[in-house]
Amino acid sequence: MKMKMKFDSAGLKQFFINHGEKVAVGLAAVSLLYLAYSAFRVGRYDKTPEQLAADASQTMAKINDPSNVLDAKANGIIIPNPEYAVQVEGAMKPIDATIFAMATPWNAPVRDTRVRRDEPKYLEPRELHLAFNKGAVNTKDKRYIGKQWIVVTGLIPYADQLAEYQSKFENALFTDPVRDTPRYAWYEIERAEVNPSKPNDPPQWKALDVQAIFGEADQLFAAERPDLVAKKFLDPNVSDFCPPLVGQSHGEEVAHLPEIPLMTEADKAAAAAPNTAAPAPVAPPPATGGNPRRRGKPVEPEPPAATAPGNKTAAKAEGVPFKLFRFFDYTVEYGKEYRYRVKLALENPNAGIVVRFLKNPDLARGETRDTGWSEPSASLTVPADFRLLASDAKVSASASIEPLARVMIVRWVPQEGAEVSQEFLKDRGSMLDFPGASAAIPIPGGGQTKQGAIDFKTDSLLVDVLGGEQVVDAKGRRFREPSETLVMNADGSLSLHNSVSDGIQYDANRHGASSAASSPSDDTPADGNPPPATASPFDFFNSTDKKK
């Protein structure tokens, strides 16, 4: 009799439902017992911790040993190019989100809100400063020539002008990054002479021929014209080049402190370094051609548009709030007092644009637009071409002999490009004019002198001389008291010169001076030359000579 087994799936399921947890716990208990039994059977580690550390160090040394590096080529291993480290480094760099920026705004207006181009406001320069200077200037033919000038500097509000352009053009129907950036073309400058006796009279302004003054200097001066102001502040159309001096340098007067400073040493090093970067795009020249300071012909009222509308490339500022206005006036005359005012001309940003893009067709007419006149500068007097300095008077022991004033004339000689100094002895009532006097003439930049004849002409009258007497102090020491020299100038004014206040300048110029002829006097040698000059006018303070 055969028994047939019947598989009861329902009963099996009910069994696991009723006893599943018990079965799982039992299996877990059996597993734990097996793990514990296996642990007891594992052999004991028979080395000390020190030996373990030594084994670890030895293992790391073998890993870092270059001889253990697997030869990829010999073992058929392909190294990725570039290697994984380079790929990972590149992948870890932040992604530039700007390259994925949308050119079209998400919430663009239903209708076009752009406007027709309008006329911006053109801003005049500010805060004119004046300074006088003179010196020897290098010329194109390797010579030098003496020049004197007033330099006029001012602040051109470049950042404000750029903001004015952007307010008019950034939402225009037609935009152009070149036109929509201020571009200065030239300037006009007027000068007024001030009458010192009538300082409240309104100034009589006269236009200077900027083109002629600039052109003459450009043709005469050497081409090497280093500047002391960083290029980012300069625009060659409104910032004149500095005359290339010999043996001296320009100072702060060619900048406009504090807004536009002189270059730092780092700026000079950067300017001297060769430029390996790609050249920046250059804006097209003014439509007039030639020198941009010369006015040109107006453009036609309806020229064709150069580019299509919709080119909304915003112009960017150059990182400077101001550009430097600078003008060198080489036509000034000695003794005159001047004031200046300036206005600028900018290229018309709407010139050459089709009238359908303009608010007014007249905006396209004319190549330039002028600013208003700047506020007038303060006045500056051009000093005379000579200076008078006083030293100790020469006083005789005899009361019947008139004292002699010892004076030095320092004369600016443009032909030599130098100041030439000479000492003279004169008595009261004498004119301080010495034509053709022999003098040592400094050679600019060379530290040497040459002998020549100089006209020391001052048109001044020596009125009186006081002091210079021998004095004995309480300790019996002798010294000369300070001297005072009264001079009537060519304009009738009086000036008082003191041997103490003039002493430092007198000594500084004495090294280049030599004795010269003076008017005859009872105390002057027969050859007409004065005796050797005394030492410094300050020597009477330190004299230790005993009274004889």
DOVEX-448270 format. One record per residue: residue in three letters; x, y, z of N, C-alpha, C in turn. Coordinates in steps of 0.2 Angstrom, whole numbers, plus 5000, padded with zeros to 4 digits. Layout:
<pts>
ALAXYZXYZXYZ...
</pts>
This chain:
<pts>
MET500449945000500050005000500550065000LYS500350104995500850164995500450224998MET500950275001500650335004500850395000LYS500450434999500550484994500450554999MET501150594999501150655003500850714999LYS500450745003500150805000500450865003PHE500650914999500950975001500451025002ASP500451045009499851095011500151165012SER500151205006500451275006500151315011ALA499451305012499151355017499351335024GLY499451275026499651255032500351285034LEU500851275028501551305029501551375030LYS501151415027501051485028500851505035GLN500351465037500051475044500651465049PHE501051415048501551395053502051455053PHE502251475048502751535048502451595051ILE501851605050501451665053501451655061ASN501351595063501351585070501951575073HIS502551545070503151535073503751565070GLY503651615065504151645061504651685066GLU504451725071504851755075505351715079LYS505051655081505451605085505951575081VAL505851565075506351535070506851585069ALA506751645068507251695067507751705073VAL507451705079507851715085508251655086GLY508051595084508451535085509051535080LEU508951555074509451565069509951615071ALA509751665074510251715076510651695082ALA510351655087510751625092511251575090VAL511051535085511551485082512151525079SER511951575075512551615072513051645077LEU512751675083513151705088513651645091LEU513351595092513751535095514251515091TYR514151515084514651495079515251545079LEU515051615079515551665079515951665085ALA515651655091516051645097516551585097TYR516251535095516751475094517351485089SER517151515084517651535079518251575081ALA518051625086518451675088518951645093PHE518751595097519151555102519651515098ARG519551495092519951455088520551495084VAL520451565084520951605080521551605084GLY522151605081522751605084522951675087ARG523351675092523451745096524051775092TYR523951855091524451895088525051895093ASP525651875091526251865096526751915095LYS526551975092527052035092526852095096THR527352135098527152185102526952245098PRO526652295101526452355098526952395094GLU527552395097528152425093528352385087GLN528252325087528352285081527852295076LEU527252305078526652315073526852385070ALA527052435074527152505071527752495066ALA528252455068528852455063528652415056ASP528152365057527952335051527552385047ALA527152425050526752475046527152525043SER527652545046528152595043528552565037GLN528752495038529052465032528552455026THR527952445028527452435022527352495019MET527352555022527252615019527852635015ALA528452625017529052635014529052595007LYS528852535007528852495001528352524996ILE527752544999527252574994527552644991ASN527852684995528152744992528752734988ASP529052674988529752664985529552674977PRO529952724974529852734967529952664963SER530452624965530552564961530052514961ASN529552524966528952484966528352504962VAL528452564958527952584954527852544948LEU527252524947527052484941527252514935ASP527552484930527752504924527052494919ALA526752554918526052554915526152524908LYS526652544904526752524897526952454897ALA527352424901527552354901527052314903ASN526552334907525952294909525352304906GLY525452344900524852354896524252404899ILE524452444903524052484907523952554903ILE523452574901523352644898523252694903ILE523652744903523552804907523152854904PRO522552884907522152934904522552994903ASN522353024897522653094896522053144895PRO522053194899522453204904522353164910GLU522853154915522753114921522153124925TYR521953084929521353084933521453144938ALA522053164940522053214945521953284942VAL522153284935522053354932521353354930GLN521053304928520353304926519853324933VAL520053294938519653304944519753384946GLU520353404946520553474947520053524943GLY520053504936519653544932518953544933ALA518653484935517953474937517753504943MET518253524948518053554954518053624954LYS518253654948518253724947517453754947PRO517353814950516653834949516453854942ILE515853834940515653854934515453924933ASP515653954928515454024926514754024924ALA514254054928513554054926513454104921THR513854154920513754204915513654184908ILE514054124906514054104899513354064898PHE512954054903512254024902511754074903ALA511954144903511454194904510954194898MET510354214899509854224894509954294891ALA510054294884510054364881509354394881THR508854354881508154384881507854384888PRO507654434891507354434898506754384898TRP506654354904506054314905505454344905ASN505454404908504754444908504854504904ALA504954494897505054544892504354584892PRO504354644891503754684890503354664884VAL502754674884502354654878502554694872ARG502654764873502854814868503554834869ASP503854864864504554884865504554954868THR504954964874504955024878505555064877ARG505955044872506555084870506355154867VAL506855204868506655274866507155294861ARG506955354858507455384853507955414857ARG508555424853509155454856509055524857ASP509255554863509255624865509955654866GLU509955714868510555754869510755744876PRO511355724878511555724885511855794887LYS511855804893512155864896512955854895TYR513255904893514055904893514355944898LEU514755914902514955944909515655974908GLU515756034910516356074910516856054915PRO517456064914518056054919517956094925ARG518256064931518156094937518856114940GLU518856154945519456174949520056184946LEU520056234942520756254938521256274943HIS521856244942522456264946522956294941LEU523356344944523856374940524556364944ALA525056364940525756354943526256384938PHE526756424940527256444935527856404936ASN528256394931528856354931529256374925LYS529956354925530356374919530956324919GLY531256314914531856264914532056254907ALA532656214906532956194900532556134897VAL532356144891531956094888532356064882ASN532355994882532655954876532255974869THR532655984864532355994857532455934853LYS532155934847532255874842532955874839ASP533255924839533955924836534455924841LYS534355884847534855864852535155934856ARG534755984856534956044859534556054865TYR534556114868534056124873533956204873ILE533356224875533156294875532756304881GLY532856374884532556394890531756414888LYS531356384892530656404892530356414899GLN529856464899529456474905528756474903TRP528356454908527656434906527156444913ILE526556444911526056434917525656374915VAL525656324919525256264918524656264921VAL524056254917523356254919523156184920THR522956164926522656094926521956104929GLY521556054928520856044930520655974930LEU520055964933519755904933519155894928ILE519155844924518655834919518255774922PRO517555794924517155744927516955684923TYR517455634922517355584917516755534919ALA516755514925516255464928515555494927ASP515555564929514855594929514655604922GLN515155614917514955624910514755554907LEU515055504909514855434907514155414909ALA514055434916513355424918512855464915GLU512955524913512555564909512355524902TYR512855504899512855464892512355404893GLN512555364898512155304899511455314901SER511255374904510555384906510155404899LYS510555434894510155444888510155394883PHE510655344883510755304878510655224879GLU510655204886510655134887509955104885ASN509455144885508855114883508555144876ALA509055164872508955194866508755144860LEU508455164855508255114849508955094846PHE509455144846510055124843510555144848THR511055094849511555094854512255084850ASP512755114853513455094850513955104855PRO514355054857514755064863515255114862VAL515455134856515955184855515655254855ARG515055264852514755334852514455344859ASP514255294863513955304869514455304875THR515055324873515655334878515855404877PRO515955444882516255514880516955514877ARG516955554871517555554868517755624867TYR518255654870518455724870518855734863ALA518655794860518955814854519555864855TRP519355914858519855974859519556014865TYR519856074866519656124871519856194868GLU519456244871519656314870519856344877ILE520256384877520456414883520556494882GLU520356534887520356604887520756624893ARG521056684892521556714897521356784898ALA521356804904521256874906521856904910GLU522056964908522556994912522257034918VAL522457034924522257064930522657124931ASN522257184932522557244934522557244941PRO523157244944523257244952522957304955SER522857364951522557424954521857424954LYS521557374950520857374949520657294949PRO520757264955520557194955519857174954ASN519357224955518657204955518357214948ASP518757244943518557254937518357184934PRO517857174929517657114926518257094921PRO518457034921518957014917518857024909GLN519357044906519257044898519556984895TRP519156934894519356874891519556874884LYS520156844883520456834876520656764874ALA520356744869520556674867521256664865LEU521556604867522256594866522256544860ASP522756554855522756504849523056444852VAL522656394854522856334857523256294851GLN522956294845523256254840523956274839ALA524056344839524756374837525256354843ILE525056364849525456354855525656274855PHE525156234855525256164855525756144849GLY525556164843525956144837526656164837GLU526856224840527456254840527856204845ALA527556194851527956144856528056074853ASP527556054850527555984847528155984842GLN528256034838528756034833529456044835LEU529456084841530156104844530456054849PHE529956024853530255984859530355914856ALA530855884860531055814859530455764859ALA530455714855529955664855529855624862GLU530355614866530355584872530055624877ARG529455614879529155664884528855624889PRO529155594894528955554900528455594904ASP527955564906527455604910527455574917LEU527255614922527255594929526555574932VAL526055574927525355554929525155484925ALA524855444928524655374925524255384919LYS524355344914523955354908523255344909LYS522955314914522255304914521955374916PHE522255424918522055494919522055534913LEU522455514908522655564903522255544896ASP522055604893521755594886522155644882PRO522555624877522955664873522655724870ASN521955724869521655784866521455834871VAL521555824877521355874882521955874888SER522455834887522955834892523655844888ASP523855904888524555924885525055884888PHE525555864883526155834886526655874890CYS527055854894527455894898528055904894PRO528355964895528955984891529555944894PRO529955904890530455864892531055904895LEU531155914902531655954905532255924905VAL532855964906533555944906533755954913GLY533955904916534255914923533755924929GLN533155924928532655934933532055894931SER531555894935530955854934530355904936HIS529755884933529155924935528955894942GLY528555934945528255924952527555904952GLU527255914957526455904958526055954954GLU526356004951525956054947525656024941VAL525955974938525755944932525255894933ALA525055874940524455834941523955874944HIS523455844948522955884951522755844958LEU523155864963523155824969522555854973PRO522155814977522255734978521955694973GLU521455724969521055674964521455644959ILE521955674956522455644951523155654954PRO523455594957524055604960524655584954LEU525255594957525855574953525855504953MET526255474948526355404948526755374954THR526555324956526955284961527555244958GLU528055224962528555184959528255124955ALA527755094958527455034955527155054948ASP526855114948526555134942527055144936LYS527655174938528155184934528455114931ALA528555064936528855004934528354964929ALA527654974930527154944926527154974919ALA527255044919527255074912527955064908ALA528455044912529155034909529154964906ALA528754914909528754844907528454834900PRO528754784896528454774890527754744890ASN527354774886526654754885526554684881THR526454634884526354564880525654554879ALA525154594882524454574881524254594874ALA523654574871523454584865523254664865PRO523354694860523154774860522354774860ALA522154824864521454844865521254874858PRO520554864857520254894851520354974852VAL520455004846520555074846519955104843ALA519655164846519155194843519355224837PRO518855234832519055264826519155344827PRO519655374823519855444824519255484822PRO519255554825518755594823518655604816ALA518055624814517855634807518255684803THR518455734807518855794804519455774801GLY519855724804520455704802521055744804GLY521655724804522255764806522155784813ASN522455844816522455854823521755864825PRO521555824831520855834833520655894836ARG521155944837520956004840520756054835ARG520756044829520556084824519856074822ARG519456124822518656114820518656084813GLY518156044812518056024805517356044802LYS517156014797516556034793515955994796PRO515356024797514755984799514655934795VAL514355874798514155824794513455834790GLU513255794786512655804782512055784787PRO511455814786510955804791510655734791GLU510755694785510455624785510955574782PRO511455564786511955514784511655444785PRO511955394781511655324783511955294789ALA511555254792511755224799512255174798ALA512755174802513355124801513155054803THR512755044808512554984811511854974812ALA511554914813510854904814510654924821PRO510054934823509854954829509854884834GLY509754894840509754844845510354824847ASN510954854846511654834848511754864855LYS511454834860511454864867512054844871THR512654864869513254844873513354914877ALA513354904883513454964888514154974888ALA514255044888514955064889515155064896LYS515755044898516055044904516555094906ALA516455114912516955174914517655144915GLU518155184915518855164915519155154922GLY518655164927518855154934519155214937VAL519055274934519355334936518755384936PRO518655424942518155474942518255534938PHE518955554937519155614933519655594928LYS519655634923520255644918520555704919LEU521255714917521655774919521555824913PHE521355884914521455934909522155964911ARG522555984906523156014907523356054900PHE523556114902523756154896524356194898PHE524956194894525556234895525456304891ASP525456354894525456424891526156454891TYR526456444885527156474884527256544882THR526656574882526656644879526556694885VAL526656674891526556724897527156774897GLU527056834900527556884900527656894908TYR528356914909528556934916528156984919GLY527956984925527657034929526957044928LYS526657004923525957004922525556954926GLU524956974928524456934932523956904928TYR523756834928523356804923522856764927ARG522256754923521756714925521556674919TYR521256614920521056574914520356544915ARG520056524910519456484910519456434904VAL519156374904519156324899518456294897LYS518356284891517856234889518056184885LEU517756124885517956064881517456054875ALA517656014870517255994865517255924865LEU516655894864516655814864516355804857GLU516555744854516255714848515555704849ASN515155724844514355724844514155654844PRO513955624850513755554850513155534845ASN512855584842512255574838512455584831ALA513055604829513255614822513255554818GLY512955564812512955504808512455454809ILE511955464813511455414815510755434811VAL510455384808509855404804509355434809VAL508955484806508555524810507955484813ARG507755424811507155394814507355364821PHE508055364822508255344829508355404834LEU508255464831508355524835507755554837LYS507755584843507155624846507055684841ASN507655714839507655774835508155774829PRO507955784823508455784818509055824818ASP508955884822509555924823510055894827LEU509955834831510455804835511055774831ALA510855764824511355734820511855784817ARG511655844817512055894814512655924819GLY513255934815513855954819514255894822GLU514855894821515355844823515455844831THR515355904834515555914841515055944845ARG515155944851514655974856515156004861ASP515056074863515456104868515056104875THR515556104880515256114887515256184888GLY514956204894515056274896515756294898TRP515856354899516456384902516556354909SER517156344911517256324918517256384922GLU517256374929517356434933518056464932PRO518156534932518856554931519256534937SER519956524935520456504940520556564944ALA520956554950521256614954521756644949SER521956704951522556734947523256714949LEU523656724945524356704946524856754943THR525356784946525756834943526456794941VAL526656814935527256784932527856824935PRO528256794939528856824942529256854937ALA529656904939530156944935530656884933ASP531056904928531556854925532256864929PHE532256904935532756914939532556914946ARG533056894951532956904958533556944961LEU533356984966533857024970533956994977LEU534556984978534756954985535257004988ALA535157014995535657054998536057015003SER536757045004537157015008537457075013ASP537957055017538257105021538557165017ALA538357225020538557285017539357295018LYS539657335013540357345014540357415017VAL540657425024540657485027541357505029SER541557565027542257595029542257615036ALA542857615038542957645045542957715045SER542957745039542957825039542257845037ALA541957885041541257905041541157945034SER541657975031541558015025541457965019ILE541657905020541557855014540857825014GLU540457825009539857795008539857725009PRO539457695012539457615012539157585006LEU539457525004539257494998538757434999ALA538257434996537757374996538057314992ARG538057254995538357194992537657154990VAL537557154983536957124981537157074976MET536657024975536756974970536156974965ILE536256974959535756974954535756904951VAL535156864952535056804949534556814943ARG534856794937534556814931534356754927TRP533756744925533556684920533656704913VAL534056664910534256674903534056624899PRO533456634895533156584891533656554886GLN534056594883534556564878534956514881GLU535156514887535556464890535156414894GLY534556424895534156374899534356374906ALA534556424909534856424916534756494919GLU534756494926534856554930535556564931VAL535756624930536456644931536556694936SER536956684941537056734947537656774947GLN537656834949538256874950538256924955GLU538756934959538856984964539057044962PHE538757104965538957174963539057214970LEU539457264970539457314975539257384972LYS538757414975538457474973538357524979ASP538457584977538257634983537557664981ARG537357704986536657734986536557774979GLY535957774977535757814971535957774964SER536257714964536457684958535957644955MET535957634949535557584945535857514945LEU535457474946535657404947535657374940ASP535957394935536057374928536757364926PHE536857304924537557284922537557244916PRO537557284910537557254903538257214902GLY538257164899538857124897539257104902ALA539057094908539457074914539757004913SER540356984914540556914914540356874919ALA540156814918539856774923539956704921ALA539856654926539956584925539156564924ILE539056534918538456514916538356434917PRO537856414921537856344922537556304916ILE537856244914537656204909537056154911PRO536456164909535956124911536056044911GLY535956014917536055944917536755914917GLY537255964916537955934916538355944922GLY538155994927538456004933539156044932GLN539156074926539756114924539556184922THR540056234921539856304919540356324914LYS540156374910540556404905540556484906GLN541056514904541056584905540756624899GLY540356674901540056714895539856784898ALA539656824893539356894895538656894896ILE538356914901537656914903537456984904ASP536857004902536557074903536157064910PHE536457094915536057094922535757154922LYS535157154919534757224919534157214923THR534057254928533457254932533057314932ASP533257374929532857434930532657454937SER533057434941532957454949533457504951LEU533257544956533657594959533857574966LEU534557574968534757564975534657624979VAL534157624983533957684987534357694993ASP534457644997534857655003535057585006VAL535557595010535857535013536057545020LEU535857505025535957515032536257455035GLY536657465040536957405044537657385041GLY537857335043538557305041539057335045GLU538957375051539457395055539757345059GLN540357355061540757315065540457325072VAL540257265076540057265082540457225087VAL540457245093540857205098540357185104ASP540357115105539857095110540257105117ALA539857075122540157085129540757045130LYS540856995126541456955127542056975123GLY541957035120542457055115542557035108ARG542056995106542056965100541757015095ARG542057015089541857065083541457025078PHE540957055076540557035070540157095067ARG539857075061539557125057538757125059GLU538457175060537757175061537457165054PRO536757135054536457125047536357185043SER536357175037536257235032535557235029GLU535257295028534657305025534757345018THR534457325013534557365006533857385004LEU533757445003533057465000533157484993VAL532757454989532757454981532057484979MET532057524974531457544970531457504964ASN530957474963530857424957530657464951ALA530557434945530457464939529757494939ASP529257464943528557494943528457544948GLY529057564952528957614957528857594964SER528757524964528657504971529357494975LEU529357494981529957484985529957414988SER530557384988530657324992531257324996LEU531257295002531757295007532057225007HIS532757225006533057155006533557155012ASN533557095016533857085022534357035021SER534957045024535556995023535356925027VAL534956935032534756875035534256835031SER533756865029533256825026533456805019ASP533856835016534156815009534756775010GLY534956755016535656725017535656655014ILE535156615015535156545012535256545004GLN534756585001534756584994535456614991TYR535656664995536256704993536856644993ASP536956614998537456564998537356504993ALA536756484992536556434987536856454980ASN536756524978536956544972537656574971ARG537956574977538656604977539156554973HIS539056494973539456444970539556454963GLY539056484960539056494953539256564951ALA539356604956539456674954540156694955SER540356744952541056774952541056844953SER541556874955541556944956541456984949ALA541157044949541057074943541157154945ALA541157194939541357264940540757294943SER540957354947540457394950540657464949SER540257504952540357574951540957604955PRO541357644953541957664956541757694963SER542157684968542057714975542757724978ASP542757764983543357774987543657704990ASP543257664991543457604994543457544989THR543457554983543457504978544157504974PRO544457444973545157454969545057484963ALA545657504960545657544954545457504948ASP545457444948545257404942544557394942GLY544157424947543457424947543157364949ASN543557314951543257244954543257254962PRO542657234965542657234972543057184975PRO543157194982543557144985543157074986PRO543557024987543156954988542556964993ALA542056924991541456934996541656895002THR541256925007541356895014541056825014ALA541056785019540756725020540056735020SER539656675023538956685023538756745027PRO538156775026537856825030537756805037PHE537756735038537556715045538256705049ASP538756725046539456715050539456755056PHE539156815056539156855062538856825068PHE538456775068538156735073538756695077ASN539156665073539656615075540356645076SER540456715075541156735075541456735082THR542156715082542456705088543156745088ASP543156795083543756845083543756885089LYS544356895092544456935098544557005096LYS544357055099544457125098545257135099LYS545457175094546257185094546357245098
</pts>
